[in-house]
């Protein structure tokens, strides 16, 4: 039977790479959630009446400016 050995730096490096990958994936998921929420909120603004916009303190022009922005722009 063959013995397998590995150095601690290899194991540590592997785990660090895995954590980095998971972290990158988490950041991607977080961005997708933010972008989805922006899209949903902007669509809701687009469907509001002038009276509803006035209730939340926005003019039609301000609402139009906001909902015309692409989802990736804050």
Secondary structure, 3 states (H helix, E strand, C coil): CCCCCCCHHHHHHHHHHHHHHHHHHHHHHHHHHHHHHHHHHHHHHHCCCHHHHHHCCCCHHHHHHHHCCCCCCC
